[in-house]
Amino acid sequence: MGFLKLLLNIGLILDMSFGINGNFKIIRRLSVNTIPIHYNIKLIPYLEEDNSIFHGESNVEIVIYHASQSISLHSRELEINERETTLINDKGTVYKPMKHIHDNVTNILTLNFKNTLSPDFYILNLKFVGILSEVGSVRIGFMKFPYINNEGNKMWIAATQFEPNGARRMFPCWDEPVLKATFNISVIHHQKYMALSNMPIREQFKKDDFILTHFNTTPIMSTYLVAIVIISMLDFTRVSNADDTINIWCNSSLASGIQLAQESGILYDEIKQPHYKATETAMLVTHEIIHQWFGNLVTPSWWSYQWLKEGLAMFIQSYILDNFKFGAVGKFQVNLIIMASNQYCLLEDNGSMNSVTLKLNNTFEDGTPFSNEVYVKAPILLRMLHSTITAEVFQKGLIKYLTTYQFNSTTPDDLWSTMQSALDESDVPHEDYKIKEVMDTWMNQDRYPIVNVKKNYETGEVTISQICFQKFHETINNKWWIPVTFATQSNPNFSNTMPRYWLRPDQNINFTINSNDWIILNLQQTETDYVAWYPLFRILTRLKKILLLPQLENVKLRMIELFDRLLLKIGYEENPHDDDLTIVTRADVLKFACIFGHVKCKAMATVKLNKHLERPKIQK
């Protein structure tokens, strides 16, 4: 009965094992005839030895659905002890594979058996040796790096980073996000170190100078979420919240390396650092906490849908922090900063940004799962949907999504379905569109639209149409469902962001307003001084060497004039009542004003530098 129940639960996977959009490059996926249920993993990392390896063994409870003579799973840069590989069925029958065949391109390890394996539950036992790579040589897998502690001793940290496909470097596994399982993790380590993992410690056993640490069983989760960290007992301090549900281990002695970057990202010193640094810290911490739901609890079924995790987290973090009160200074203004970054990326892109639904290669080596399409374009489009269906409906849709698919894997259609359900239960007008139909045009197509608005000033007739932004010599006819919001002189309502019309892919919009009225489209588009200046600052960063050439003296003088006007408005010195945007705008404009030779800016910088050199501990 248990086997039949599991077969029903796994049914959704069968349809998607190789099912990526037909236009995408073919990626070899694992067969879903064999599915993992539970992993027992035991590791012995050698942190301080020169050979930089770890030994491991795993016992994986699996289910085979159809009779077969082979089992396929992922393994990369692991030396499998083939003599120790065994497969045991529920009756205790032991099978030994005849061959271990490894594909170095797809990282698929195939175990071929002489006997036919009947549908049943089995335990797959493997022993292996892996490389404990030093950080720098790789950026994914099980890694270690050295540091010098306060006593001047060389110490080591080991940590895992598996997303998107690094778990196969630490243990043989079914390394696809849809193939979830539970995990029991055990680590043998020297007693001067401590081991951390996804779950609290269940029990520990000491033998000689070593400790065997067993962790509690995880919830059902994807392999890329498995985490192990090994740190010094003496060099790290634990900081926790009131009920110990959030713990941070900090090491102030680290002066370089990845750990410093991580610590500087999550720690904020309100005395030494400007307030806008608190925004950056809050963004990072909030983003990672959001992943407890979007990514961990509900996981995209494949990396093509990475935006279901990262895009949603980016949008939600900015929405939360933009409405969050921070001490006496005021609210974080994250949404405006995010929108500024988004606008710059779209401008930089020249219209060629790819679809949010990713087109992946076979190895992920190009970093596509972490592209601007996921972290920039997706949050913009989710913000559009949020404004279209209202915040209340959007929130109810997310709650339905998390409740319906908790501990499971999803596709975009699952999100659109729960959003549509929440919209259908609301009183928000939506007779003219379906969420999936609208959002598919935005998520699955390259480029983006240019909306043209023409007004006849004699009759007051307005015509709205769209074309696809494209590069030279391209012929692309993509069209979108575009929500149209507008205000006019006779009806200057800028607060209602629900669409007045929908510009459909197959037709234009025509309506009439007072012939003497102005008309403004795309209501509540975020516009501030920083949003306006941010793209220019980024362009100057790239072009500053060119702009300083003598032939471009007139351009430089024009930039100095613009900087002078802005500095007269916001001031040269920080004011305790400045908001985040004013602070970051001032920091950027002062930097470029000095680079371009602004006289007053250079004089003030000289004075501040001299004061710092005279009293470095006070004048920072």
SULZINOR-V926109 format. One record per residue. N is the residue number from 1. RES is the residue in one letter. PSI is psi in whole degrees, 0 to 359 (NA if undefined). OMEGA is omega in whole degrees, 0 to 359 (* if undefined). Layout:
BEGIN
n = <N | N>
res = <RES | RES>
psi = <PSI | PSI>
omega = <OMEGA | OMEGA>
END
This chain:
BEGIN
n = <1 | 2 | 3 | 4 | 5 | 6 | 7 | 8 | 9 | 10 | 11 | 12 | 13 | 14 | 15 | 16 | 17 | 18 | 19 | 20 | 21 | 22 | 23 | 24 | 25 | 26 | 27 | 28 | 29 | 30 | 31 | 32 | 33 | 34 | 35 | 36 | 37 | 38 | 39 | 40 | 41 | 42 | 43 | 44 | 45 | 46 | 47 | 48 | 49 | 50 | 51 | 52 | 53 | 54 | 55 | 56 | 57 | 58 | 59 | 60 | 61 | 62 | 63 | 64 | 65 | 66 | 67 | 68 | 69 | 70 | 71 | 72 | 73 | 74 | 75 | 76 | 77 | 78 | 79 | 80 | 81 | 82 | 83 | 84 | 85 | 86 | 87 | 88 | 89 | 90 | 91 | 92 | 93 | 94 | 95 | 96 | 97 | 98 | 99 | 100 | 101 | 102 | 103 | 104 | 105 | 106 | 107 | 108 | 109 | 110 | 111 | 112 | 113 | 114 | 115 | 116 | 117 | 118 | 119 | 120 | 121 | 122 | 123 | 124 | 125 | 126 | 127 | 128 | 129 | 130 | 131 | 132 | 133 | 134 | 135 | 136 | 137 | 138 | 139 | 140 | 141 | 142 | 143 | 144 | 145 | 146 | 147 | 148 | 149 | 150 | 151 | 152 | 153 | 154 | 155 | 156 | 157 | 158 | 159 | 160 | 161 | 162 | 163 | 164 | 165 | 166 | 167 | 168 | 169 | 170 | 171 | 172 | 173 | 174 | 175 | 176 | 177 | 178 | 179 | 180 | 181 | 182 | 183 | 184 | 185 | 186 | 187 | 188 | 189 | 190 | 191 | 192 | 193 | 194 | 195 | 196 | 197 | 198 | 199 | 200 | 201 | 202 | 203 | 204 | 205 | 206 | 207 | 208 | 209 | 210 | 211 | 212 | 213 | 214 | 215 | 216 | 217 | 218 | 219 | 220 | 221 | 222 | 223 | 224 | 225 | 226 | 227 | 228 | 229 | 230 | 231 | 232 | 233 | 234 | 235 | 236 | 237 | 238 | 239 | 240 | 241 | 242 | 243 | 244 | 245 | 246 | 247 | 248 | 249 | 250 | 251 | 252 | 253 | 254 | 255 | 256 | 257 | 258 | 259 | 260 | 261 | 262 | 263 | 264 | 265 | 266 | 267 | 268 | 269 | 270 | 271 | 272 | 273 | 274 | 275 | 276 | 277 | 278 | 279 | 280 | 281 | 282 | 283 | 284 | 285 | 286 | 287 | 288 | 289 | 290 | 291 | 292 | 293 | 294 | 295 | 296 | 297 | 298 | 299 | 300 | 301 | 302 | 303 | 304 | 305 | 306 | 307 | 308 | 309 | 310 | 311 | 312 | 313 | 314 | 315 | 316 | 317 | 318 | 319 | 320 | 321 | 322 | 323 | 324 | 325 | 326 | 327 | 328 | 329 | 330 | 331 | 332 | 333 | 334 | 335 | 336 | 337 | 338 | 339 | 340 | 341 | 342 | 343 | 344 | 345 | 346 | 347 | 348 | 349 | 350 | 351 | 352 | 353 | 354 | 355 | 356 | 357 | 358 | 359 | 360 | 361 | 362 | 363 | 364 | 365 | 366 | 367 | 368 | 369 | 370 | 371 | 372 | 373 | 374 | 375 | 376 | 377 | 378 | 379 | 380 | 381 | 382 | 383 | 384 | 385 | 386 | 387 | 388 | 389 | 390 | 391 | 392 | 393 | 394 | 395 | 396 | 397 | 398 | 399 | 400 | 401 | 402 | 403 | 404 | 405 | 406 | 407 | 408 | 409 | 410 | 411 | 412 | 413 | 414 | 415 | 416 | 417 | 418 | 419 | 420 | 421 | 422 | 423 | 424 | 425 | 426 | 427 | 428 | 429 | 430 | 431 | 432 | 433 | 434 | 435 | 436 | 437 | 438 | 439 | 440 | 441 | 442 | 443 | 444 | 445 | 446 | 447 | 448 | 449 | 450 | 451 | 452 | 453 | 454 | 455 | 456 | 457 | 458 | 459 | 460 | 461 | 462 | 463 | 464 | 465 | 466 | 467 | 468 | 469 | 470 | 471 | 472 | 473 | 474 | 475 | 476 | 477 | 478 | 479 | 480 | 481 | 482 | 483 | 484 | 485 | 486 | 487 | 488 | 489 | 490 | 491 | 492 | 493 | 494 | 495 | 496 | 497 | 498 | 499 | 500 | 501 | 502 | 503 | 504 | 505 | 506 | 507 | 508 | 509 | 510 | 511 | 512 | 513 | 514 | 515 | 516 | 517 | 518 | 519 | 520 | 521 | 522 | 523 | 524 | 525 | 526 | 527 | 528 | 529 | 530 | 531 | 532 | 533 | 534 | 535 | 536 | 537 | 538 | 539 | 540 | 541 | 542 | 543 | 544 | 545 | 546 | 547 | 548 | 549 | 550 | 551 | 552 | 553 | 554 | 555 | 556 | 557 | 558 | 559 | 560 | 561 | 562 | 563 | 564 | 565 | 566 | 567 | 568 | 569 | 570 | 571 | 572 | 573 | 574 | 575 | 576 | 577 | 578 | 579 | 580 | 581 | 582 | 583 | 584 | 585 | 586 | 587 | 588 | 589 | 590 | 591 | 592 | 593 | 594 | 595 | 596 | 597 | 598 | 599 | 600 | 601 | 602 | 603 | 604 | 605 | 606 | 607 | 608 | 609 | 610 | 611 | 612 | 613 | 614 | 615 | 616 | 617 | 618 | 619 | 620>
res = <M | G | F | L | K | L | L | L | N | I | G | L | I | L | D | M | S | F | G | I | N | G | N | F | K | I | I | R | R | L | S | V | N | T | I | P | I | H | Y | N | I | K | L | I | P | Y | L | E | E | D | N | S | I | F | H | G | E | S | N | V | E | I | V | I | Y | H | A | S | Q | S | I | S | L | H | S | R | E | L | E | I | N | E | R | E | T | T | L | I | N | D | K | G | T | V | Y | K | P | M | K | H | I | H | D | N | V | T | N | I | L | T | L | N | F | K | N | T | L | S | P | D | F | Y | I | L | N | L | K | F | V | G | I | L | S | E | V | G | S | V | R | I | G | F | M | K | F | P | Y | I | N | N | E | G | N | K | M | W | I | A | A | T | Q | F | E | P | N | G | A | R | R | M | F | P | C | W | D | E | P | V | L | K | A | T | F | N | I | S | V | I | H | H | Q | K | Y | M | A | L | S | N | M | P | I | R | E | Q | F | K | K | D | D | F | I | L | T | H | F | N | T | T | P | I | M | S | T | Y | L | V | A | I | V | I | I | S | M | L | D | F | T | R | V | S | N | A | D | D | T | I | N | I | W | C | N | S | S | L | A | S | G | I | Q | L | A | Q | E | S | G | I | L | Y | D | E | I | K | Q | P | H | Y | K | A | T | E | T | A | M | L | V | T | H | E | I | I | H | Q | W | F | G | N | L | V | T | P | S | W | W | S | Y | Q | W | L | K | E | G | L | A | M | F | I | Q | S | Y | I | L | D | N | F | K | F | G | A | V | G | K | F | Q | V | N | L | I | I | M | A | S | N | Q | Y | C | L | L | E | D | N | G | S | M | N | S | V | T | L | K | L | N | N | T | F | E | D | G | T | P | F | S | N | E | V | Y | V | K | A | P | I | L | L | R | M | L | H | S | T | I | T | A | E | V | F | Q | K | G | L | I | K | Y | L | T | T | Y | Q | F | N | S | T | T | P | D | D | L | W | S | T | M | Q | S | A | L | D | E | S | D | V | P | H | E | D | Y | K | I | K | E | V | M | D | T | W | M | N | Q | D | R | Y | P | I | V | N | V | K | K | N | Y | E | T | G | E | V | T | I | S | Q | I | C | F | Q | K | F | H | E | T | I | N | N | K | W | W | I | P | V | T | F | A | T | Q | S | N | P | N | F | S | N | T | M | P | R | Y | W | L | R | P | D | Q | N | I | N | F | T | I | N | S | N | D | W | I | I | L | N | L | Q | Q | T | E | T | D | Y | V | A | W | Y | P | L | F | R | I | L | T | R | L | K | K | I | L | L | L | P | Q | L | E | N | V | K | L | R | M | I | E | L | F | D | R | L | L | L | K | I | G | Y | E | E | N | P | H | D | D | D | L | T | I | V | T | R | A | D | V | L | K | F | A | C | I | F | G | H | V | K | C | K | A | M | A | T | V | K | L | N | K | H | L | E | R | P | K | I | Q | K>
psi = <320 | 323 | 318 | 320 | 317 | 323 | 320 | 318 | 332 | 358 | 323 | 330 | 327 | 326 | 344 | 10 | 321 | 12 | 83 | 154 | 134 | 338 | 351 | 160 | 138 | 131 | 130 | 117 | 162 | 148 | 142 | 19 | 332 | 126 | 132 | 146 | 317 | 137 | 134 | 119 | 129 | 127 | 146 | 94 | 140 | 91 | 319 | 356 | 158 | 336 | 345 | 61 | 173 | 148 | 147 | 158 | 148 | 145 | 112 | 122 | 123 | 166 | 135 | 127 | 327 | 147 | 134 | 161 | 15 | 156 | 133 | 136 | 177 | 144 | 134 | 125 | 32 | 135 | 109 | 130 | 94 | 330 | 337 | 356 | 125 | 156 | 126 | 128 | 181 | 336 | 359 | 4 | 132 | 130 | 140 | 130 | 143 | 323 | 148 | 114 | 125 | 131 | 112 | 344 | 311 | 350 | 22 | 123 | 122 | 126 | 116 | 131 | 150 | 318 | 151 | 131 | 115 | 156 | 124 | 178 | 142 | 165 | 123 | 120 | 127 | 144 | 144 | 164 | 135 | 172 | 124 | 86 | 143 | 139 | 135 | 317 | 327 | 164 | 12 | 144 | 209 | 115 | 159 | 156 | 152 | 161 | 162 | 122 | 183 | 336 | 1 | 11 | 145 | 124 | 171 | 151 | 137 | 140 | 155 | 146 | 106 | 340 | 130 | 336 | 43 | 350 | 327 | 346 | 344 | 327 | 145 | 132 | 170 | 89 | 58 | 140 | 333 | 339 | 76 | 156 | 177 | 160 | 136 | 118 | 135 | 141 | 132 | 126 | 161 | 149 | 343 | 356 | 163 | 150 | 140 | 151 | 192 | 329 | 163 | 161 | 131 | 312 | 160 | 147 | 134 | 135 | 118 | 235 | 11 | 155 | 134 | 116 | 121 | 135 | 155 | 158 | 135 | 163 | 170 | 130 | 168 | 158 | 327 | 347 | 349 | 134 | 137 | 133 | 135 | 121 | 165 | 139 | 325 | 332 | 347 | 141 | 135 | 132 | 127 | 161 | 184 | 321 | 17 | 22 | 341 | 124 | 137 | 130 | 122 | 148 | 102 | 348 | 343 | 130 | 351 | 169 | 182 | 322 | 324 | 317 | 320 | 316 | 318 | 336 | 331 | 355 | 137 | 128 | 106 | 344 | 316 | 336 | 148 | 160 | 327 | 340 | 331 | 325 | 314 | 317 | 314 | 322 | 314 | 311 | 315 | 317 | 314 | 325 | 321 | 329 | 345 | 332 | 307 | 96 | 308 | 304 | 312 | 125 | 137 | 140 | 338 | 161 | 346 | 333 | 33 | 332 | 336 | 339 | 299 | 319 | 315 | 319 | 319 | 316 | 314 | 322 | 318 | 323 | 316 | 309 | 333 | 343 | 19 | 131 | 127 | 99 | 214 | 346 | 329 | 198 | 148 | 142 | 52 | 318 | 321 | 320 | 316 | 316 | 324 | 314 | 319 | 314 | 320 | 315 | 323 | 322 | 317 | 330 | 340 | 29 | 1 | 10 | 137 | 179 | 154 | 322 | 116 | 148 | 107 | 150 | 185 | 343 | 345 | 9 | 340 | 1 | 16 | 320 | 347 | 35 | 171 | 332 | 323 | 313 | 345 | 303 | 316 | 313 | 325 | 316 | 324 | 325 | 322 | 315 | 318 | 316 | 329 | 316 | 359 | 153 | 321 | 314 | 319 | 315 | 316 | 323 | 319 | 320 | 316 | 318 | 312 | 321 | 318 | 322 | 20 | 138 | 17 | 180 | 150 | 166 | 168 | 326 | 328 | 320 | 314 | 325 | 315 | 325 | 317 | 321 | 316 | 321 | 319 | 331 | 354 | 175 | 16 | 125 | 130 | 29 | 337 | 358 | 160 | 138 | 315 | 316 | 320 | 306 | 333 | 325 | 331 | 322 | 331 | 358 | 146 | 167 | 194 | 165 | 154 | 125 | 124 | 132 | 123 | 134 | 133 | 111 | 356 | 316 | 341 | 6 | 134 | 132 | 128 | 129 | 174 | 150 | 160 | 128 | 130 | 164 | 172 | 144 | 16 | 150 | 94 | 128 | 29 | 141 | 156 | 160 | 116 | 120 | 130 | 117 | 146 | 160 | 152 | 172 | 324 | 336 | 75 | 55 | 106 | 3 | 337 | 112 | 3 | 141 | 136 | 325 | 164 | 123 | 105 | 161 | 336 | 5 | 156 | 175 | 136 | 130 | 170 | 136 | 176 | 129 | 340 | 355 | 147 | 163 | 134 | 125 | 166 | 66 | 148 | 27 | 132 | 118 | 122 | 174 | 317 | 319 | 321 | 323 | 333 | 310 | 322 | 317 | 319 | 323 | 318 | 326 | 320 | 327 | 7 | 324 | 322 | 317 | 343 | 359 | 146 | 328 | 342 | 31 | 320 | 322 | 317 | 317 | 323 | 320 | 319 | 321 | 318 | 318 | 321 | 317 | 317 | 319 | 328 | 330 | 316 | 347 | 159 | 335 | 151 | 142 | 137 | 338 | 6 | 140 | 175 | 316 | 322 | 319 | 311 | 328 | 314 | 317 | 317 | 316 | 325 | 321 | 311 | 330 | 318 | 319 | 321 | 0 | 25 | 120 | 309 | 321 | 315 | 323 | 317 | 322 | 322 | 316 | 315 | 322 | 317 | 319 | 321 | 318 | 328 | 319 | 72 | 330 | 336 | 313 | 90 | NA>
omega = <178 | 180 | 180 | 179 | 179 | 179 | 178 | 182 | 185 | 187 | 182 | 182 | 187 | 182 | 188 | 185 | 177 | 192 | 169 | 181 | 186 | 180 | 184 | 175 | 182 | 177 | 180 | 179 | 177 | 171 | 179 | 174 | 177 | 185 | 176 | 177 | 184 | 177 | 163 | 185 | 178 | 184 | 173 | 178 | 179 | 187 | 191 | 179 | 182 | 186 | 173 | 178 | 170 | 173 | 180 | 171 | 181 | 172 | 187 | 174 | 183 | 172 | 175 | 187 | 181 | 181 | 185 | 176 | 181 | 174 | 180 | 176 | 183 | 173 | 180 | 178 | 174 | 175 | 183 | 174 | 189 | 180 | 183 | 182 | 177 | 175 | 185 | 179 | 184 | 182 | 179 | 178 | 183 | 177 | 176 | 179 | 176 | 183 | 167 | 181 | 184 | 176 | 184 | 179 | 183 | 183 | 181 | 176 | 180 | 177 | 181 | 182 | 177 | 181 | 173 | 181 | 181 | 176 | 184 | 171 | 181 | 169 | 178 | 182 | 181 | 171 | 189 | 175 | 180 | 181 | 173 | 191 | 174 | 181 | 183 | 177 | 175 | 178 | 182 | 180 | 178 | 191 | 174 | 173 | 186 | 170 | 177 | 183 | 185 | 180 | 180 | 181 | 176 | 180 | 183 | 170 | 173 | 182 | 178 | 169 | 192 | 186 | 5 | 189 | 183 | 181 | 181 | 175 | 182 | 178 | 177 | 188 | 173 | 195 | 174 | 189 | 182 | 184 | 184 | 178 | 171 | 186 | 165 | 183 | 175 | 182 | 172 | 185 | 178 | 186 | 177 | 176 | 172 | 181 | 176 | 177 | 184 | 187 | 176 | 178 | 177 | 179 | 179 | 177 | 181 | 175 | 185 | 182 | 186 | 180 | 171 | 182 | 175 | 178 | 177 | 179 | 180 | 164 | 176 | 186 | 179 | 183 | 184 | 180 | 178 | 184 | 173 | 175 | 178 | 185 | 181 | 178 | 188 | 189 | 185 | 179 | 180 | 175 | 185 | 171 | 190 | 184 | 176 | 178 | 175 | 182 | 177 | 175 | 186 | 177 | 183 | 183 | 182 | 183 | 180 | 175 | 187 | 183 | 178 | 179 | 180 | 181 | 180 | 179 | 185 | 179 | 180 | 178 | 185 | 178 | 186 | 188 | 176 | 187 | 183 | 174 | 176 | 177 | 180 | 178 | 180 | 179 | 181 | 182 | 180 | 180 | 183 | 177 | 179 | 180 | 174 | 178 | 183 | 184 | 181 | 180 | 176 | 189 | 172 | 184 | 178 | 186 | 173 | 183 | 180 | 181 | 177 | 178 | 187 | 180 | 177 | 180 | 179 | 180 | 184 | 180 | 182 | 180 | 181 | 186 | 178 | 179 | 184 | 178 | 182 | 175 | 184 | 186 | 180 | 184 | 166 | 178 | 187 | 185 | 180 | 179 | 179 | 181 | 177 | 178 | 180 | 181 | 179 | 182 | 179 | 178 | 180 | 186 | 181 | 174 | 186 | 182 | 185 | 181 | 178 | 171 | 195 | 173 | 193 | 169 | 189 | 187 | 184 | 185 | 182 | 177 | 183 | 180 | 182 | 187 | 177 | 178 | 182 | 189 | 184 | 184 | 182 | 179 | 177 | 182 | 176 | 175 | 177 | 179 | 179 | 179 | 184 | 186 | 180 | 182 | 182 | 180 | 179 | 180 | 179 | 177 | 178 | 179 | 177 | 181 | 181 | 181 | 184 | 190 | 181 | 183 | 178 | 178 | 189 | 170 | 178 | 180 | 178 | 177 | 181 | 180 | 180 | 175 | 180 | 178 | 178 | 179 | 180 | 180 | 183 | 176 | 178 | 180 | 181 | 182 | 189 | 185 | 170 | 186 | 181 | 181 | 179 | 189 | 176 | 180 | 180 | 186 | 189 | 182 | 173 | 175 | 174 | 188 | 166 | 181 | 179 | 179 | 178 | 179 | 174 | 186 | 175 | 184 | 184 | 180 | 179 | 176 | 180 | 180 | 181 | 170 | 180 | 174 | 183 | 180 | 176 | 175 | 175 | 172 | 181 | 185 | 178 | 176 | 186 | 164 | 187 | 176 | 183 | 173 | 179 | 173 | 178 | 180 | 179 | 180 | 186 | 180 | 182 | 186 | 184 | 182 | 175 | 188 | 170 | 178 | 171 | 174 | 186 | 178 | 189 | 181 | 176 | 177 | 176 | 174 | 185 | 174 | 176 | 185 | 180 | 185 | 163 | 177 | 179 | 180 | 176 | 185 | 179 | 167 | 186 | 178 | 175 | 176 | 183 | 177 | 180 | 185 | 187 | 179 | 179 | 179 | 181 | 177 | 178 | 178 | 182 | 189 | 189 | 179 | 179 | 184 | 179 | 177 | 182 | 182 | 183 | 181 | 180 | 178 | 180 | 180 | 178 | 179 | 178 | 179 | 179 | 179 | 182 | 178 | 181 | 181 | 175 | 182 | 187 | 178 | 181 | 186 | 178 | 176 | 181 | 182 | 178 | 173 | 183 | 186 | 177 | 181 | 182 | 177 | 180 | 181 | 181 | 185 | 177 | 179 | 183 | 177 | 178 | 180 | 183 | 173 | 176 | 191 | 183 | 179 | 180 | 179 | 180 | 178 | 179 | 179 | 181 | 179 | 179 | 178 | 180 | 181 | 179 | 184 | 188 | 182 | 182 | 183 | 182 | *>
END
